[in-house]
Amino acid sequence: MINDSQIKGLEKLVNSDVIKSIYPIVGEIEVHNSDNPFDVLEDTLHLNIYLNIYLNEPKEEDDLWDKFNFDEYWMVDHHIRRLLPYLGIDNDKTSIRFSVYDANMDMIKTNDF
C-alpha cells in the first residue's frame, strides 16, 4: 500500500521544476491515493495513484501537442513513473490514472475508466 508520506513526496516532486521545466503548460498536479476500498484489497497486485493535472492554458485546439508539445500519456508513463522508485513505490505494481483539466477547469482528457 502507498502511504500518505509517499503521496505527499510524489506531489512535491511533480510540482517542482522536474516536470514544469519540460512541460511549462502544466500549472499544478494533485496526487491522490485511492479512496475506493475495493482498490486496496489485500489480494490485489496493483496500487493505484490518481493525478489531477491542471494546465495553465485553456484548450483552444484538439491537440495539445501542436501548440505546446504536451503529451500527457508520455509525461505520466515516462517522467512521473521514473520518480516512483525514489519514493519506495513499486513501479511494476502501480497503476497511474489521471485526468487533465484546462485553465477553465474543464476536463479535457482522462484515462480513468
Stockholm file with secondary structure:
# STOCKHOLM 1.0

chainA/1-113         MINDSQIKGLEKLVNSDVIKSIYPIVGEIEVHNSDNPFDVLEDTLHLNIYLNIYLNEPKEEDDLWDKFNFDEYWMVDHHIRRLLPYLGIDNDKTSIRFSVYDANMDMIKTNDF
#=GR chainA/1-113 SS CCCHHHHHHHHHHHTSHHHHTTCTTEEEEEEEECCCGGGGCTTCSCEEEEEEEEESSCCCSSCHHHHHCCCHHHIIIIIIGGGGGGGTCCGGGEEEEEEEECTTCCEEEECCC
#=GC SS_cons         CCCHHHHHHHHHHHTSHHHHTTCTTEEEEEEEECCCGGGGCTTCSCEEEEEEEEESSCCCSSCHHHHHCCCHHHIIIIIIGGGGGGGTCCGGGEEEEEEEECTTCCEEEECCC
//
